[in-house]
């Protein structure tokens, strides 16, 4: 077993809160940030250009990010403000769906890796 570490410029002063790899491409991953941003990176591209998409619709710390189990190019993010958002990388940098799951705040979020189910 081997582990490969890579230093990636996030283009942000904010802390990374979660990282999730695309199930269809080991070269693509999403990272969420404490400032409410979510960014998608492509490791095949030079470090300074590796951010391929940026999403900024969350208003609080993004607690977790997970790739959609069955829809390529889609992922979910969940923020401490209680919102869960579905994103599609093929469209504009706006959520395709948004749910206010916990109006008093969200402390945990995860998505099942094989089915269309998430828990918050």
ABEGO torsion letter per residue (X at the ends): XBBBBBBBBAGBABBBABBBBBAABAABBBBBBAAGBBBBBBAABBAAAABABBBAABABBBABBBBBAABBGBBBBBBAAGBBBBBBAABBABBABBBBABAAEBABBBBBAABBBBBX
